[in-house]
Amino acid sequence: MREVKQMRLQISRAVLILSLLTVPLLGCSRSDSSVAPAVVPLAVSVQTDPAVPHAEQQTSFLVEVTERDKPVVQAEVSLYLEMREMDHGEHVIRLVETSPGQYRGAGTFPMSGTWVTHVRVKREQGTESVNGEVTVSD
């Protein structure tokens, strides 16, 4: 009986010690409910010329990038194209800033279908990506 009491006392001490060691760590953890500054997502639009691109024909791209309704300038903007249903690899279109917040480039879609567009905007504060879709005809 005495051994059982000693064992319970040892277990109680171990639980107390673990609790005391864990409590300070709680103050170091990140809480998702904490108030943090709101992140404003970029507004990105992708326009193609022709409006409906054709497979294996040159397509011009105009990508407009804004943040809080102001043009995003002096950013490194790239357009990545990848076919949704097939693995044709990733096609990269390098874009050049032609006016504040407007980036232009050209490329070719190898085949018709639905393509996913990934616009990547690299700035001093980091890289952001916005995704969309474009349908390419025959």
A tleap script that builds the chain and sets N, CA, C and O, in Angstrom:
source leaprc.protein.ff14SB
mol = sequence {
  NMET ARG GLU VAL LYS GLN MET ARG LEU GLN
  ILE SER ARG ALA VAL LEU ILE LEU SER LEU
  LEU THR VAL PRO LEU LEU GLY CYS SER ARG
  SER ASP SER SER VAL ALA PRO ALA VAL VAL
  PRO LEU ALA VAL SER VAL GLN THR ASP PRO
  ALA VAL PRO HIE ALA GLU GLN GLN THR SER
  PHE LEU VAL GLU VAL THR GLU ARG ASP LYS
  PRO VAL VAL GLN ALA GLU VAL SER LEU TYR
  LEU GLU MET ARG GLU MET ASP HIE GLY GLU
  HIE VAL ILE ARG LEU VAL GLU THR SER PRO
  GLY GLN TYR ARG GLY ALA GLY THR PHE PRO
  MET SER GLY THR TRP VAL THR HIE VAL ARG
  VAL LYS ARG GLU GLN GLY THR GLU SER VAL
  ASN GLY GLU VAL THR VAL SER CASP
}
set mol.1.N position { 0.823 -1.178 0.000 }
set mol.1.CA position { 0.000 0.000 0.000 }
set mol.1.C position { 0.875 1.253 0.000 }
set mol.1.O position { 0.603 2.232 -0.695 }
set mol.2.N position { 1.930 1.184 0.802 }
set mol.2.CA position { 2.834 2.324 0.891 }
set mol.2.C position { 3.533 2.567 -0.453 }
set mol.2.O position { 3.768 3.710 -0.845 }
set mol.3.N position { 3.861 1.470 -1.151 }
set mol.3.CA position { 4.509 1.581 -2.457 }
set mol.3.C position { 3.584 2.261 -3.468 }
set mol.3.O position { 4.045 3.040 -4.301 }
set mol.4.N position { 2.288 1.972 -3.400 }
set mol.4.CA position { 1.314 2.574 -4.311 }
set mol.4.C position { 1.246 4.073 -4.062 }
set mol.4.O position { 1.194 4.851 -5.015 }
set mol.5.N position { 1.245 4.497 -2.794 }
set mol.5.CA position { 1.200 5.923 -2.464 }
set mol.5.C position { 2.457 6.628 -2.968 }
set mol.5.O position { 2.389 7.739 -3.495 }
set mol.6.N position { 3.605 5.969 -2.799 }
set mol.6.CA position { 4.850 6.568 -3.277 }
set mol.6.C position { 4.841 6.700 -4.806 }
set mol.6.O position { 5.301 7.703 -5.354 }
set mol.7.N position { 4.318 5.685 -5.478 }
set mol.7.CA position { 4.254 5.736 -6.939 }
set mol.7.C position { 3.326 6.864 -7.383 }
set mol.7.O position { 3.652 7.593 -8.320 }
set mol.8.N position { 2.168 7.021 -6.723 }
set mol.8.CA position { 1.240 8.099 -7.059 }
set mol.8.C position { 1.889 9.454 -6.818 }
set mol.8.O position { 1.706 10.385 -7.603 }
set mol.9.N position { 2.638 9.561 -5.743 }
set mol.9.CA position { 3.317 10.812 -5.424 }
set mol.9.C position { 4.368 11.125 -6.498 }
set mol.9.O position { 4.509 12.277 -6.908 }
set mol.10.N position { 5.098 10.111 -6.950 }
set mol.10.CA position { 6.098 10.318 -7.995 }
set mol.10.C position { 5.435 10.729 -9.310 }
set mol.10.O position { 5.931 11.614 -10.008 }
set mol.11.N position { 4.321 10.090 -9.645 }
set mol.11.CA position { 3.600 10.445 -10.868 }
set mol.11.C position { 3.071 11.869 -10.761 }
set mol.11.O position { 3.155 12.636 -11.721 }
set mol.12.N position { 2.531 12.224 -9.606 }
set mol.12.CA position { 2.009 13.580 -9.407 }
set mol.12.C position { 3.119 14.608 -9.554 }
set mol.12.O position { 2.919 15.660 -10.160 }
set mol.13.N position { 4.288 14.307 -9.001 }
set mol.13.CA position { 5.422 15.225 -9.124 }
set mol.13.C position { 5.850 15.361 -10.591 }
set mol.13.O position { 6.143 16.461 -11.058 }
set mol.14.N position { 5.884 14.243 -11.306 }
set mol.14.CA position { 6.281 14.273 -12.714 }
set mol.14.C position { 5.299 15.107 -13.533 }
set mol.14.O position { 5.711 15.880 -14.399 }
set mol.15.N position { 4.010 14.954 -13.263 }
set mol.15.CA position { 2.993 15.738 -13.972 }
set mol.15.C position { 3.155 17.211 -13.643 }
set mol.15.O position { 3.049 18.057 -14.532 }
set mol.16.N position { 3.409 17.533 -12.380 }
set mol.16.CA position { 3.598 18.921 -11.965 }
set mol.16.C position { 4.823 19.520 -12.653 }
set mol.16.O position { 4.766 20.650 -13.140 }
set mol.17.N position { 5.908 18.790 -12.697 }
set mol.17.CA position { 7.139 19.284 -13.329 }
set mol.17.C position { 6.909 19.509 -14.822 }
set mol.17.O position { 7.311 20.542 -15.359 }
set mol.18.N position { 6.269 18.556 -15.497 }
set mol.18.CA position { 5.979 18.724 -16.922 }
set mol.18.C position { 5.065 19.925 -17.161 }
set mol.18.O position { 5.245 20.665 -18.128 }
set mol.19.N position { 4.091 20.112 -16.283 }
set mol.19.CA position { 3.189 21.261 -16.415 }
set mol.19.C position { 3.951 22.565 -16.269 }
set mol.19.O position { 3.731 23.502 -17.037 }
set mol.20.N position { 4.841 22.634 -15.296 }
set mol.20.CA position { 5.612 23.854 -15.071 }
set mol.20.C position { 6.557 24.137 -16.236 }
set mol.20.O position { 6.811 25.297 -16.559 }
set mol.21.N position { 7.076 23.091 -16.865 }
set mol.21.CA position { 7.961 23.278 -18.009 }
set mol.21.C position { 7.187 23.698 -19.259 }
set mol.21.O position { 7.720 24.409 -20.112 }
set mol.22.N position { 5.949 23.265 -19.366 }
set mol.22.CA position { 5.147 23.551 -20.548 }
set mol.22.C position { 4.542 24.948 -20.522 }
set mol.22.O position { 4.436 25.577 -21.575 }
set mol.23.N position { 4.148 25.447 -19.381 }
set mol.23.CA position { 3.474 26.747 -19.270 }
set mol.23.C position { 4.280 27.882 -19.897 }
set mol.23.O position { 3.695 28.667 -20.643 }
set mol.24.N position { 5.583 28.022 -19.646 }
set mol.24.CA position { 6.310 29.122 -20.285 }
set mol.24.C position { 6.318 29.027 -21.812 }
set mol.24.O position { 6.376 30.050 -22.494 }
set mol.25.N position { 6.261 27.819 -22.347 }
set mol.25.CA position { 6.260 27.654 -23.795 }
set mol.25.C position { 4.972 28.159 -24.422 }
set mol.25.O position { 4.970 28.568 -25.583 }
set mol.26.N position { 3.879 28.136 -23.674 }
set mol.26.CA position { 2.611 28.609 -24.215 }
set mol.26.C position { 2.681 30.081 -24.582 }
set mol.26.O position { 2.059 30.508 -25.554 }
set mol.27.N position { 3.417 30.846 -23.828 }
set mol.27.CA position { 3.561 32.269 -24.133 }
set mol.27.C position { 4.358 32.507 -25.400 }
set mol.27.O position { 4.255 33.579 -25.997 }
set mol.28.N position { 5.155 31.527 -25.829 }
set mol.28.CA position { 5.975 31.675 -27.030 }
set mol.28.C position { 5.250 31.232 -28.292 }
set mol.28.O position { 5.687 31.536 -29.402 }
set mol.29.N position { 4.158 30.525 -28.129 }
set mol.29.CA position { 3.493 30.010 -29.321 }
set mol.29.C position { 2.702 31.090 -30.030 }
set mol.29.O position { 2.283 32.079 -29.428 }
set mol.30.N position { 2.503 30.876 -31.346 }
set mol.30.CA position { 1.754 31.825 -32.160 }
set mol.30.C position { 0.288 31.457 -32.091 }
set mol.30.O position { -0.071 30.286 -32.212 }
set mol.31.N position { -0.539 32.431 -31.900 }
set mol.31.CA position { -1.972 32.205 -31.860 }
set mol.31.C position { -2.600 32.747 -33.130 }
set mol.31.O position { -2.334 33.884 -33.521 }
set mol.32.N position { -3.431 31.944 -33.775 }
set mol.32.CA position { -4.102 32.413 -34.980 }
set mol.32.C position { -5.158 33.457 -34.675 }
set mol.32.O position { -5.616 34.157 -35.578 }
set mol.33.N position { -5.547 33.569 -33.428 }
set mol.33.CA position { -6.569 34.548 -33.081 }
set mol.33.C position { -5.970 35.902 -32.732 }
set mol.33.O position { -6.705 36.840 -32.422 }
set mol.34.N position { -4.655 36.018 -32.777 }
set mol.34.CA position { -4.039 37.299 -32.450 }
set mol.34.C position { -4.314 38.301 -33.558 }
set mol.34.O position { -4.514 37.924 -34.713 }
set mol.35.N position { -4.322 39.559 -33.207 }
set mol.35.CA position { -4.587 40.611 -34.174 }
set mol.35.C position { -3.300 40.917 -34.917 }
set mol.35.O position { -2.288 41.271 -34.312 }
set mol.36.N position { -3.347 40.778 -36.228 }
set mol.36.CA position { -2.185 41.055 -37.075 }
set mol.36.C position { -2.623 42.022 -38.158 }
set mol.36.O position { -3.805 42.092 -38.492 }
set mol.37.N position { -1.681 42.763 -38.705 }
set mol.37.CA position { -2.057 43.673 -39.774 }
set mol.37.C position { -2.644 42.911 -40.957 }
set mol.37.O position { -2.155 41.842 -41.324 }
set mol.38.N position { -3.683 43.462 -41.541 }
set mol.38.CA position { -4.333 42.821 -42.680 }
set mol.38.C position { -3.414 42.856 -43.893 }
set mol.38.O position { -2.766 43.863 -44.176 }
set mol.39.N position { -3.374 41.745 -44.593 }
set mol.39.CA position { -2.582 41.666 -45.812 }
set mol.39.C position { -3.519 41.974 -46.976 }
set mol.39.O position { -4.555 41.330 -47.138 }
set mol.40.N position { -3.152 42.946 -47.767 }
set mol.40.CA position { -3.969 43.322 -48.913 }
set mol.40.C position { -3.475 42.540 -50.122 }
set mol.40.O position { -2.332 42.706 -50.547 }
set mol.41.N position { -4.339 41.682 -50.682 }
set mol.41.CA position { -3.892 40.913 -51.840 }
set mol.41.C position { -3.768 41.803 -53.071 }
set mol.41.O position { -4.447 42.821 -53.204 }
set mol.42.N position { -2.900 41.392 -53.945 }
set mol.42.CA position { -2.744 42.108 -55.207 }
set mol.42.C position { -3.967 41.855 -56.084 }
set mol.42.O position { -4.557 40.775 -56.053 }
set mol.43.N position { -4.334 42.860 -56.859 }
set mol.43.CA position { -5.364 42.680 -57.879 }
set mol.43.C position { -4.636 42.510 -59.205 }
set mol.43.O position { -3.850 43.369 -59.604 }
set mol.44.N position { -4.898 41.408 -59.880 }
set mol.44.CA position { -4.199 41.089 -61.122 }
set mol.44.C position { -5.227 40.750 -62.198 }
set mol.44.O position { -6.149 39.968 -61.964 }
set mol.45.N position { -5.061 41.342 -63.369 }
set mol.45.CA position { -5.895 40.951 -64.507 }
set mol.45.C position { -4.975 40.562 -65.658 }
set mol.45.O position { -3.929 41.173 -65.874 }
set mol.46.N position { -5.390 39.530 -66.390 }
set mol.46.CA position { -4.627 39.051 -67.543 }
set mol.46.C position { -5.523 39.183 -68.771 }
set mol.46.O position { -6.613 38.613 -68.821 }
set mol.47.N position { -5.055 39.933 -69.753 }
set mol.47.CA position { -5.783 40.083 -71.017 }
set mol.47.C position { -4.929 39.499 -72.133 }
set mol.47.O position { -3.704 39.623 -72.131 }
set mol.48.N position { -5.602 38.858 -73.088 }
set mol.48.CA position { -4.889 38.269 -74.221 }
set mol.48.C position { -5.347 38.922 -75.522 }
set mol.48.O position { -6.481 39.384 -75.640 }
set mol.49.N position { -4.444 38.946 -76.487 }
set mol.49.CA position { -4.769 39.416 -77.828 }
set mol.49.C position { -4.223 38.383 -78.802 }
set mol.49.O position { -3.008 38.269 -78.961 }
set mol.50.N position { -5.107 37.624 -79.461 }
set mol.50.CA position { -6.547 37.795 -79.529 }
set mol.50.C position { -7.229 37.443 -78.207 }
set mol.50.O position { -6.648 36.775 -77.351 }
set mol.51.N position { -8.488 37.913 -78.057 }
set mol.51.CA position { -9.230 37.703 -76.809 }
set mol.51.C position { -9.345 36.219 -76.480 }
set mol.51.O position { -9.238 35.829 -75.318 }
set mol.52.N position { -9.561 35.396 -77.491 }
set mol.52.CA position { -9.529 33.941 -77.325 }
set mol.52.C position { -8.303 33.456 -78.088 }
set mol.52.O position { -8.309 33.418 -79.318 }
set mol.53.N position { -7.255 33.087 -77.364 }
set mol.53.CA position { -6.020 32.648 -78.031 }
set mol.53.C position { -6.239 31.376 -78.852 }
set mol.53.O position { -7.131 30.578 -78.562 }
set mol.54.N position { -5.414 31.206 -79.873 }
set mol.54.CA position { -5.461 30.016 -80.722 }
set mol.54.C position { -4.169 29.226 -80.531 }
set mol.54.O position { -3.083 29.790 -80.398 }
set mol.55.N position { -4.320 27.906 -80.522 }
set mol.55.CA position { -3.159 27.027 -80.360 }
set mol.55.C position { -2.153 27.275 -81.472 }
set mol.55.O position { -2.519 27.482 -82.629 }
set mol.56.N position { -0.884 27.250 -81.103 }
set mol.56.CA position { 0.253 27.387 -82.017 }
set mol.56.C position { 0.305 28.727 -82.746 }
set mol.56.O position { 0.963 28.845 -83.779 }
set mol.57.N position { -0.384 29.737 -82.214 }
set mol.57.CA position { -0.314 31.081 -82.788 }
set mol.57.C position { 0.137 32.056 -81.709 }
set mol.57.O position { -0.167 31.880 -80.529 }
set mol.58.N position { 0.856 33.072 -82.123 }
set mol.58.CA position { 1.382 34.083 -81.193 }
set mol.58.C position { 0.231 34.749 -80.428 }
set mol.58.O position { -0.774 35.140 -81.021 }
set mol.59.N position { 0.389 34.870 -79.122 }
set mol.59.CA position { -0.583 35.551 -78.269 }
set mol.59.C position { 0.147 36.636 -77.501 }
set mol.59.O position { 1.216 36.399 -76.938 }
set mol.60.N position { -0.434 37.830 -77.479 }
set mol.60.CA position { 0.116 38.929 -76.675 }
set mol.60.C position { -0.607 38.952 -75.337 }
set mol.60.O position { -1.814 38.722 -75.264 }
set mol.61.N position { 0.149 39.232 -74.278 }
set mol.61.CA position { -0.414 39.269 -72.932 }
set mol.61.C position { -0.231 40.656 -72.335 }
set mol.61.O position { 0.835 41.262 -72.452 }
set mol.62.N position { -1.284 41.148 -71.695 }
set mol.62.CA position { -1.218 42.370 -70.904 }
set mol.62.C position { -1.639 41.991 -69.497 }
set mol.62.O position { -2.770 41.560 -69.275 }
set mol.63.N position { -0.730 42.153 -68.549 }
set mol.63.CA position { -1.012 41.847 -67.152 }
set mol.63.C position { -0.985 43.158 -66.381 }
set mol.63.O position { 0.015 43.876 -66.386 }
set mol.64.N position { -2.101 43.459 -65.717 }
set mol.64.CA position { -2.186 44.667 -64.899 }
set mol.64.C position { -2.152 44.258 -63.437 }
set mol.64.O position { -2.889 43.368 -63.012 }
set mol.65.N position { -1.280 44.920 -62.666 }
set mol.65.CA position { -1.093 44.583 -61.256 }
set mol.65.C position { -1.307 45.843 -60.427 }
set mol.65.O position { -0.640 46.857 -60.629 }
set mol.66.N position { -2.257 45.761 -59.483 }
set mol.66.CA position { -2.515 46.887 -58.579 }
set mol.66.C position { -2.579 46.389 -57.140 }
set mol.66.O position { -2.829 45.214 -56.871 }
set mol.67.N position { -2.347 47.317 -56.239 }
set mol.67.CA position { -2.472 47.055 -54.804 }
set mol.67.C position { -3.113 48.294 -54.199 }
set mol.67.O position { -2.592 49.403 -54.320 }
set mol.68.N position { -4.250 48.090 -53.546 }
set mol.68.CA position { -5.021 49.217 -52.998 }
set mol.68.C position { -5.343 50.242 -54.096 }
set mol.68.O position { -5.250 51.450 -53.882 }
set mol.69.N position { -5.717 49.741 -55.251 }
set mol.69.CA position { -6.093 50.563 -56.414 }
set mol.69.C position { -4.961 51.421 -56.959 }
set mol.69.O position { -5.211 52.365 -57.707 }
set mol.70.N position { -3.725 51.110 -56.599 }
set mol.70.CA position { -2.564 51.830 -57.137 }
set mol.70.C position { -1.711 50.849 -57.927 }
set mol.70.O position { -1.558 49.695 -57.524 }
set mol.71.N position { -1.152 51.300 -59.058 }
set mol.71.CA position { -0.331 50.391 -59.861 }
set mol.71.C position { 0.915 49.923 -59.114 }
set mol.71.O position { 1.567 50.699 -58.415 }
set mol.72.N position { 1.226 48.656 -59.275 }
set mol.72.CA position { 2.458 48.096 -58.715 }
set mol.72.C position { 3.550 48.319 -59.756 }
set mol.72.O position { 3.482 47.797 -60.869 }
set mol.73.N position { 4.559 49.102 -59.376 }
set mol.73.CA position { 5.611 49.471 -60.327 }
set mol.73.C position { 6.942 48.831 -59.944 }
set mol.73.O position { 7.155 48.419 -58.803 }
set mol.74.N position { 7.813 48.762 -60.916 }
set mol.74.CA position { 9.173 48.253 -60.743 }
set mol.74.C position { 9.209 46.885 -60.077 }
set mol.74.O position { 10.036 46.620 -59.204 }
set mol.75.N position { 8.297 46.028 -60.506 }
set mol.75.CA position { 8.272 44.655 -60.008 }
set mol.75.C position { 8.754 43.733 -61.122 }
set mol.75.O position { 8.717 44.087 -62.301 }
set mol.76.N position { 9.200 42.564 -60.734 }
set mol.76.CA position { 9.562 41.536 -61.711 }
set mol.76.C position { 8.336 40.638 -61.848 }
set mol.76.O position { 8.027 39.857 -60.948 }
set mol.77.N position { 7.644 40.752 -62.975 }
set mol.77.CA position { 6.391 40.026 -63.172 }
set mol.77.C position { 6.591 38.965 -64.249 }
set mol.77.O position { 7.106 39.250 -65.330 }
set mol.78.N position { 6.179 37.747 -63.940 }
set mol.78.CA position { 6.270 36.630 -64.887 }
set mol.78.C position { 4.919 35.946 -64.972 }
set mol.78.O position { 4.160 35.914 -64.003 }
set mol.79.N position { 4.634 35.405 -66.133 }
set mol.79.CA position { 3.398 34.666 -66.360 }
set mol.79.C position { 3.774 33.220 -66.658 }
set mol.79.O position { 4.491 32.943 -67.619 }
set mol.80.N position { 3.291 32.309 -65.836 }
set mol.80.CA position { 3.556 30.884 -66.011 }
set mol.80.C position { 2.269 30.237 -66.507 }
set mol.80.O position { 1.207 30.424 -65.913 }
set mol.81.N position { 2.363 29.486 -67.580 }
set mol.81.CA position { 1.208 28.825 -68.176 }
set mol.81.C position { 1.395 27.322 -68.071 }
set mol.81.O position { 2.466 26.786 -68.359 }
set mol.82.N position { 0.323 26.650 -67.649 }
set mol.82.CA position { 0.409 25.199 -67.544 }
set mol.82.C position { -0.958 24.608 -67.866 }
set mol.82.O position { -1.979 25.098 -67.383 }
set mol.83.N position { -0.976 23.575 -68.665 }
set mol.83.CA position { -2.232 22.971 -69.096 }
set mol.83.C position { -2.837 22.163 -67.970 }
set mol.83.O position { -2.159 21.375 -67.310 }
set mol.84.N position { -4.134 22.374 -67.761 }
set mol.84.CA position { -4.822 21.723 -66.650 }
set mol.84.C position { -4.867 20.201 -66.810 }
set mol.84.O position { -4.522 19.483 -65.871 }
set mol.85.N position { -5.277 19.698 -67.954 }
set mol.85.CA position { -5.498 18.256 -68.104 }
set mol.85.C position { -4.274 17.458 -68.525 }
set mol.85.O position { -4.277 16.232 -68.410 }
set mol.86.N position { -3.238 18.112 -69.003 }
set mol.86.CA position { -2.086 17.369 -69.519 }
set mol.86.C position { -0.794 17.972 -68.994 }
set mol.86.O position { -0.744 19.131 -68.582 }
set mol.87.N position { 0.235 17.165 -69.021 }
set mol.87.CA position { 1.533 17.663 -68.567 }
set mol.87.C position { 2.363 18.110 -69.766 }
set mol.87.O position { 3.080 17.318 -70.378 }
set mol.88.N position { 2.248 19.386 -70.081 }
set mol.88.CA position { 3.056 19.961 -71.158 }
set mol.88.C position { 4.182 20.807 -70.571 }
set mol.88.O position { 4.797 21.614 -71.268 }
set mol.89.N position { 4.436 20.614 -69.304 }
set mol.89.CA position { 5.446 21.433 -68.651 }
set mol.89.C position { 4.905 22.826 -68.389 }
set mol.89.O position { 3.739 23.122 -68.651 }
set mol.90.N position { 5.750 23.645 -67.882 }
set mol.90.CA position { 5.363 25.017 -67.548 }
set mol.90.C position { 5.997 25.957 -68.569 }
set mol.90.O position { 7.206 25.919 -68.796 }
set mol.91.N position { 5.179 26.789 -69.174 }
set mol.91.CA position { 5.657 27.766 -70.155 }
set mol.91.C position { 5.766 29.111 -69.452 }
set mol.91.O position { 4.804 29.576 -68.840 }
set mol.92.N position { 6.924 29.730 -69.537 }
set mol.92.CA position { 7.167 30.992 -68.836 }
set mol.92.C position { 7.184 32.129 -69.845 }
set mol.92.O position { 7.891 32.079 -70.851 }
set mol.93.N position { 6.392 33.157 -69.556 }
set mol.93.CA position { 6.361 34.364 -70.379 }
set mol.93.C position { 6.953 35.484 -69.533 }
set mol.93.O position { 6.385 35.867 -68.510 }
set mol.94.N position { 8.079 35.999 -69.958 }
set mol.94.CA position { 8.693 37.134 -69.262 }
set mol.94.C position { 7.949 38.392 -69.676 }
set mol.94.O position { 7.726 38.630 -70.863 }
set mol.95.N position { 7.575 39.180 -68.711 }
set mol.95.CA position { 6.813 40.394 -68.974 }
set mol.95.C position { 7.663 41.620 -68.698 }
set mol.95.O position { 8.514 41.614 -67.808 }
set mol.96.N position { 7.425 42.672 -69.469 }
set mol.96.CA position { 8.162 43.929 -69.338 }
set mol.96.C position { 7.168 45.016 -68.956 }
set mol.96.O position { 6.080 45.099 -69.525 }
set mol.97.N position { 7.547 45.850 -67.989 }
set mol.97.CA position { 6.672 46.949 -67.585 }
set mol.97.C position { 6.675 48.004 -68.691 }
set mol.97.O position { 7.714 48.576 -69.019 }
set mol.98.N position { 5.488 48.252 -69.262 }
set mol.98.CA position { 5.372 49.222 -70.355 }
set mol.98.C position { 4.775 50.542 -69.887 }
set mol.98.O position { 4.970 51.574 -70.530 }
set mol.99.N position { 4.057 50.518 -68.788 }
set mol.99.CA position { 3.551 51.718 -68.125 }
set mol.99.C position { 3.252 51.314 -66.687 }
set mol.99.O position { 3.220 50.120 -66.389 }
set mol.100.N position { 3.031 52.274 -65.780 }
set mol.100.CA position { 2.862 51.922 -64.369 }
set mol.100.C position { 1.779 50.852 -64.151 }
set mol.100.O position { 0.606 51.050 -64.468 }
set mol.101.N position { 2.214 49.729 -63.605 }
set mol.101.CA position { 1.297 48.641 -63.286 }
set mol.101.C position { 0.911 47.770 -64.468 }
set mol.101.O position { 0.132 46.831 -64.301 }
set mol.102.N position { 1.429 48.050 -65.656 }
set mol.102.CA position { 1.108 47.249 -66.838 }
set mol.102.C position { 2.362 46.545 -67.353 }
set mol.102.O position { 3.401 47.163 -67.582 }
set mol.103.N position { 2.227 45.245 -67.525 }
set mol.103.CA position { 3.347 44.405 -67.939 }
set mol.103.C position { 2.914 43.626 -69.180 }
set mol.103.O position { 1.829 43.045 -69.209 }
set mol.104.N position { 3.771 43.618 -70.206 }
set mol.104.CA position { 3.417 42.982 -71.478 }
set mol.104.C position { 4.453 41.931 -71.879 }
set mol.104.O position { 5.632 42.012 -71.535 }
set mol.105.N position { 3.956 40.942 -72.623 }
set mol.105.CA position { 4.814 39.908 -73.168 }
set mol.105.C position { 4.058 39.137 -74.228 }
set mol.105.O position { 2.892 39.425 -74.497 }
set mol.106.N position { 4.711 38.159 -74.832 }
set mol.106.CA position { 4.074 37.358 -75.878 }
set mol.106.C position { 4.564 35.924 -75.787 }
set mol.106.O position { 5.662 35.651 -75.301 }
set mol.107.N position { 3.728 35.019 -76.264 }
set mol.107.CA position { 4.080 33.609 -76.260 }
set mol.107.C position { 3.091 32.814 -77.084 }
set mol.107.O position { 2.187 33.373 -77.705 }
set mol.108.N position { 3.273 31.502 -77.084 }
set mol.108.CA position { 2.438 30.609 -77.880 }
set mol.108.C position { 1.957 29.455 -77.015 }
set mol.108.O position { 2.723 28.891 -76.233 }
set mol.109.N position { 0.680 29.107 -77.160 }
set mol.109.CA position { 0.139 27.917 -76.506 }
set mol.109.C position { 0.314 26.745 -77.470 }
set mol.109.O position { -0.127 26.841 -78.615 }
set mol.110.N position { 0.938 25.648 -77.054 }
set mol.110.CA position { 1.170 24.535 -77.972 }
set mol.110.C position { -0.099 23.788 -78.376 }
set mol.110.O position { -0.119 23.132 -79.418 }
set mol.111.N position { -1.160 23.875 -77.570 }
set mol.111.CA position { -2.397 23.178 -77.943 }
set mol.111.C position { -3.602 23.834 -77.295 }
set mol.111.O position { -3.468 24.625 -76.362 }
set mol.112.N position { -4.781 23.496 -77.800 }
set mol.112.CA position { -6.021 24.068 -77.283 }
set mol.112.C position { -6.415 23.388 -75.974 }
set mol.112.O position { -5.938 22.302 -75.646 }
set mol.113.N position { -7.297 24.058 -75.238 }
set mol.113.CA position { -7.783 23.524 -73.972 }
set mol.113.C position { -7.741 24.586 -72.894 }
set mol.113.O position { -7.536 25.767 -73.171 }
set mol.114.N position { -7.939 24.151 -71.663 }
set mol.114.CA position { -7.915 25.064 -70.522 }
set mol.114.C position { -6.508 25.118 -69.949 }
set mol.114.O position { -5.913 24.091 -69.624 }
set mol.115.N position { -5.995 26.321 -69.832 }
set mol.115.CA position { -4.660 26.548 -69.285 }
set mol.115.C position { -4.778 27.340 -67.989 }
set mol.115.O position { -5.606 28.245 -67.879 }
set mol.116.N position { -3.950 26.998 -67.016 }
set mol.116.CA position { -3.888 27.725 -65.748 }
set mol.116.C position { -2.827 28.805 -65.889 }
set mol.116.O position { -1.730 28.551 -66.385 }
set mol.117.N position { -3.162 30.012 -65.448 }
set mol.117.CA position { -2.197 31.117 -65.466 }
set mol.117.C position { -1.738 31.380 -64.039 }
set mol.117.O position { -2.555 31.497 -63.126 }
set mol.118.N position { -0.444 31.472 -63.856 }
set mol.118.CA position { 0.146 31.827 -62.563 }
set mol.118.C position { 0.926 33.119 -62.788 }
set mol.118.O position { 1.963 33.112 -63.453 }
set mol.119.N position { 0.438 34.211 -62.244 }
set mol.119.CA position { 1.160 35.477 -62.347 }
set mol.119.C position { 1.977 35.620 -61.074 }
set mol.119.O position { 1.422 35.639 -59.976 }
set mol.120.N position { 3.290 35.721 -61.217 }
set mol.120.CA position { 4.177 35.869 -60.055 }
set mol.120.C position { 4.764 37.267 -60.061 }
set mol.120.O position { 5.362 37.709 -61.042 }
set mol.121.N position { 4.579 37.949 -58.945 }
set mol.121.CA position { 5.028 39.333 -58.798 }
set mol.121.C position { 6.103 39.355 -57.723 }
set mol.121.O position { 5.827 39.100 -56.551 }
set mol.122.N position { 7.333 39.661 -58.133 }
set mol.122.CA position { 8.462 39.693 -57.202 }
set mol.122.C position { 8.808 41.152 -56.918 }
set mol.122.O position { 9.100 41.933 -57.824 }
set mol.123.N position { 8.763 41.497 -55.617 }
set mol.123.CA position { 9.100 42.858 -55.176 }
set mol.123.C position { 10.035 42.762 -53.984 }
set mol.123.O position { 10.380 41.667 -53.540 }
set mol.124.N position { 10.443 43.912 -53.470 }
set mol.124.CA position { 11.335 43.937 -52.300 }
set mol.124.C position { 10.752 43.159 -51.136 }
set mol.124.O position { 11.474 42.442 -50.443 }
set mol.125.N position { 9.446 43.295 -50.913 }
set mol.125.CA position { 8.818 42.661 -49.756 }
set mol.125.C position { 8.505 41.186 -49.968 }
set mol.125.O position { 7.956 40.539 -49.077 }
set mol.126.N position { 8.845 40.650 -51.130 }
set mol.126.CA position { 8.640 39.223 -51.358 }
set mol.126.C position { 7.958 38.946 -52.681 }
set mol.126.O position { 7.742 39.845 -53.494 }
set mol.127.N position { 7.625 37.679 -52.877 }
set mol.127.CA position { 6.985 37.237 -54.112 }
set mol.127.C position { 5.563 36.796 -53.815 }
set mol.127.O position { 5.312 36.068 -52.854 }
set mol.128.N position { 4.636 37.246 -54.651 }
set mol.128.CA position { 3.238 36.857 -54.520 }
set mol.128.C position { 2.793 36.230 -55.828 }
set mol.128.O position { 3.338 36.528 -56.891 }
set mol.129.N position { 1.802 35.363 -55.740 }
set mol.129.CA position { 1.310 34.673 -56.925 }
set mol.129.C position { -0.209 34.740 -56.964 }
set mol.129.O position { -0.874 34.576 -55.941 }
set mol.130.N position { -0.750 34.981 -58.150 }
set mol.130.CA position { -2.194 35.002 -58.353 }
set mol.130.C position { -2.496 34.073 -59.523 }
set mol.130.O position { -1.843 34.145 -60.563 }
set mol.131.N position { -3.485 33.200 -59.350 }
set mol.131.CA position { -3.799 32.199 -60.361 }
set mol.131.C position { -5.109 32.502 -61.074 }
set mol.131.O position { -6.006 33.128 -60.509 }
set mol.132.N position { -5.208 32.056 -62.308 }
set mol.132.CA position { -6.423 32.202 -63.094 }
set mol.132.C position { -6.460 31.141 -64.172 }
set mol.132.O position { -5.702 30.172 -64.120 }
set mol.133.N position { -7.341 31.317 -65.156 }
set mol.133.CA position { -7.468 30.366 -66.253 }
set mol.133.C position { -7.675 31.097 -67.558 }
set mol.133.O position { -8.172 32.223 -67.578 }
set mol.134.N position { -7.296 30.458 -68.644 }
set mol.134.CA position { -7.570 30.960 -69.986 }
set mol.134.C position { -7.883 29.746 -70.865 }
set mol.134.O position { -7.249 28.697 -70.751 }
set mol.135.N position { -8.873 29.917 -71.742 }
set mol.135.CA position { -9.244 28.844 -72.659 }
set mol.135.C position { -8.669 29.150 -74.035 }
set mol.135.O position { -8.840 30.247 -74.565 }
set mol.136.N position { -7.991 28.169 -74.598 }
set mol.136.CA position { -7.331 28.310 -75.897 }
set mol.136.C position { -8.099 27.466 -76.914 }
set mol.136.O position { -8.386 26.293 -76.676 }
set mol.137.N position { -8.429 28.087 -78.059 }
set mol.137.CA position { -9.160 27.352 -79.102 }
set mol.137.C position { -8.181 26.751 -80.110 }
set mol.137.O position { -6.981 27.025 -80.082 }
set mol.138.N position { -8.732 25.923 -81.002 }
set mol.138.CA position { -7.906 25.292 -82.047 }
set mol.138.C position { -7.322 26.300 -82.999 }
set mol.138.O position { -6.607 25.929 -83.930 }
savepdb mol mol.pdb
quit
